[in-house]
Amino acid sequence: MALAVTWLKGAHLGGGCCRHKVLHPFLGPLLSHSVSKPYSSYRRPGSQPEKQLSWKNVDFSFKKGFDVLKTQLGMLKKETEDYMVGPGGQPFDQYFLEQTKVLWEFRSQEDLRKWVISSDVEIGGKSEVYLKMGRNNQAAMLYGTLNTEVPRDGETKYSGYCSMRAKPLVGSFARKKYYDWSNFNSLYLRVRGDGRPWMVNIYTDPYFSHQKDDLYNYFMFTRGGPYWEEIKIPFSKFFLSSRGRVQDDQHPLWLDKVSTLGFTIGDKVDGPFQLEIDFIGLLNDRAHTEEFAYEVYEKNPRGR
């Protein structure tokens, strides 16, 4: 413990010009008022960049630091114990026989805090989006107004979107964690929409890419009306849009590196929208054997 105190004290008081960049991944959870943004920041065209470096606003507290350190060590212990038991803390026999799994359900405000909402307001647009609990606290209600008016900044060409995105998993000491959905072949959710189409987005950590995330999409068409609908989306239906094409592998290897999931509306129709979500889960449908739903062409058929 004395070594830890000396190391932390030296990191704060030594204050080399680049030392914060090296120690930030380790000291991030120990610094109060210094929570990193979970997603990449966006600066509106024409606005001035921040002149004050973010690390200079760090307010370090030894008492809070030790409290957080204790919490992080407890999380690390729990992760180690779960790892020794099996995938996700489950024995292997239960893991391989598991056919359904609920990822998110909405029954309280705590469930809503696991999600973040955003809109084109971040780029100067005028769309509005809100998230609240539905009737009798039995679902999440995502609603608002879509506005496709383009900001008059001279650079933005398109506008009009709203989204809802799950916060990514974070392990002990601010380590990035992933969902492993490789044991399932379909996304299963219960929703009630207003007839407008939504894009279901799955963000994954790329294997061989310099990009931050790969983005897989599926267009979900709600039927509207007073009745709930249960939607099953095979993972083979998702297409890779982050690089402007469908995925080029016929087996969804990306399912063991899922970082988060989200919903986006941007159908270029001005007006109100509403989507209620009861739960989001996974399904292993033994009757579904399709591995890839899109045509795959040989890149060089003559060069065999």
N, C-alpha and C positions, 0 to 999 in steps of 0.2 A: 504493500500500500504506500510505503514511503517513497518507493521508486516511482509509483504512479503520480504522487503529489509533485515530486521533483520534475517529472516529465511535463506535467500539465502546467506547472508554474513557469518552467523554462519556455514552453511554447507560447505563453501569454506575455511574459515580461521580456523575453529575448527579442521578439518582434521583428524577425528578419522580413525583408520586403516580399519574399515569395514563400515564407514558411506557412502562411495560412492556407495556401493552395495545397500543400502537402498534407497538412494535419486536418483539414476540414472534413474529409470522410470519416475520420476517427473521432474528432471532437464535436461534430455536428450535433449529436443528441445532447451534449453536455452544455451547450451554449444557449442561454435564454434569449428570446427575441431574435433568433437567427434561424428560423425554419426555412429550409430551401423550398422553392416553388416546385410542385410535383410535375409540372409540365413546362415546356419551353415558353419563355416570355415573348410577348409581341409588343413592338413599339410602333405606334401609329405613324404612317408616313408624314414627314414634315416636322415631327416633334423632336425636341432636343433630347439627346441621351443623358442618362444620369451621370453627373460629374462626381458624386460621392460614391466611393467604393463601398459595396455592401458589407465587407468584412470590418470596416472601420466603425460600423454602428453596433458591433457586438458588445453586449453587456454581460461580462462573465461573473458568475456568482459561485463561490466554492460550495456553499451549502446546497444550492440547487444542483450543482454539478455532482456532488456525492449522492444526492437523492436519485438523480437520473441514472447515475452509474449503477446504483443498486438495482434499479428497475431493469436496466439493460442486461445486467448479469443474470437476473431472474428469467428474462426472456430467452437468453442464450441457453440457460439450463433446461428450460422447457423444450426448446428446439432440439437440443441434443437428445433428450429423453424420447421425443417423438421420432427422431431419426433412427434410434436404436430399435424402436418397436416396428416400424415399417413406413411405407409411403403415407404422408399426411397423418402420422400417428396411429395408423390402422394396421392391424396384423395383415400379412400378405393374403391369407385366405379370404378375409372380408374385403380386401381391396380388389381382388380379381373377380369376386362374385358380385360386386356392387353394380347395380343396373340403373339406379337413379340417385341423384344428389341435388339438393337445393343449395344454390350458391348465395342468393340474396332473396330475402322476403321482407316485406314492408309492413311492420306492425307497430312501430314506435318512431319517435323522433331520432332515436339513436341509429335506427336503420337508415334514415335519410342522411345522417352525417357522414355516411360512407360514400356519398356521391357528391359531385360538384356539377354546377350548371354554368353554361356560358352562352354567349350569343355574339352577333356581329357588332354589338356595342363596343367590343374590344378594338374594332378597326374603324370606329366612328359611325356604325350603322344605327338603326332605330328599332330593331326587333326587341321584344321583351319576352323573358322566360322566367317561370317561377316553379317551385317544387314544394309540395306540402302533402300532408297525410290526407287520404281520401275519407269517405264516409265510414264511420265506426272504426277508424284506424285499421282498415283491412287492405289497404293498397296505397301506393304512392301515386299522386296526381301531378303530372307534368303538363303545364299549360302556359299559354302566353299569346302573343300576337307576332306574326311574321310580317316584316316590312322589307321589301326588296329595293328600297331607294338607296342609290349608291352615294357614299360620302363624297363631298366635293373637295377632295384633297388633291386632285390631279393625278393620282396614281392608282387608286383602287378602282377596279373595273366591275366587280361583282359584289353583291351583298345579299343578305337575307337568309340567315341560318340560326338555329338554336340547337343546343345539344345538352345531353346529360351523360356524365361519365363517372364510372366507379373510381374511387381513389386506389392507386396501386398498393400492393402489399409491401410492407416494410418490416424487415426483420430486426434483430438486435443490432445495435450500433449503426442504425440507418442503412443496413444492407438491403439491396433491392431483391425482392423475392418474386417468384412467378407461380402461376397456377399450372398444374399439370392435368390437362384434360385428355390425355392420350388414351385413357381407359374408356372413353365414351366416344360416340360418333354423331351426336345431335345435341343442339341447344334446344331447350324446352322452356317455354314461358307462357304465362296466362296474362292476357292484356285486354283492354277495352279501349278502342280508339274511336275516332270521329270520321273515319273513311279516308284520311290522308295517308300517303305513303311515308314510311320511315326507313332510314338506313341504319342497320345494326352493324356496329363496328367492333372488331376484335383486334386489339393491339398486341403484337408479339415482339419479342426480342429477336432481331435477325441473326442468322447464323453467319452468313457471308455477305455482309453489307456494311457500308460506312454510315448508313442512315441510323437515326436514333431508334425508330420503330418501324416495323412492317405493319401495314394496315389492311385487314381483310374485311370485306363488306358483303352485305346481303340486303336486298330491298324487301322490306316487310310491308305488305299492303293490308291495312286494317279495313274492316268492312263497315264500321260504324254501327249505330243502333244501341239499344239498351242491354244487349247480351254480351257476356264475356266470351272470348274465344281463346282456345288453347292452340298454340302454334309450335310446331316441331320443325326445326331448321337443321337439316343434316350439314355437317361441316364441309362436306364435299360441294355444297352449293356456294360457299363463300369464295369470293375471288379477290386476288391481291391487287389492290388499286394504288398502293403507295408508289409503285413504279410505272403506273400507266398500263398495266397488262394483267392478265390472269396469272396465277401461280404456274410455274413451269414444271413442278414435280407432281406426280400423280398420287402421291401418298402424303397426307397432311402431317408432316413431321413437326410442324410448328406448334402442335397442340401441347407440347410439354414445356413451352416457353411463353405462355400467355401472360401478358402484363396487366391488362385490364379490358373492360368492355364498355361500350357506350351506345347511345342512340342519338341520331341527328335528323332534323327535319330541315329541308331546303328545297321544296318542290316549286319554288318561284311563284307561289300563289299568296298574295297578301291576305291577311285576315287571321282570325283566332284559330288556335289549335288546342287539342287536348289528348293526352294519352295517360291511361291508368294502368299501372303495373302491379299485379298481385305478387308474383314471384318469378324468379329466373333460376333455372336449374339445368342439369345435364341428364341425358338419357342415352343408354346403350341399347339401341334398337337392333336386336339380332336379325330382324327381317330385312334391314337395310344393308345392302352389300356394296353399294356404289362407293367408289373411292374418289372419283373425280367427275364432275358434272359438265365439264367444258371440253371442247375439242382441243387436242394437242397436236401441233404440227412438227414434223422433223425440221430442225434448223438447217441441216445440210444433207438432204436426201441423196444427192449425187456424189457426195464425198466419202462414200463407204469404202 
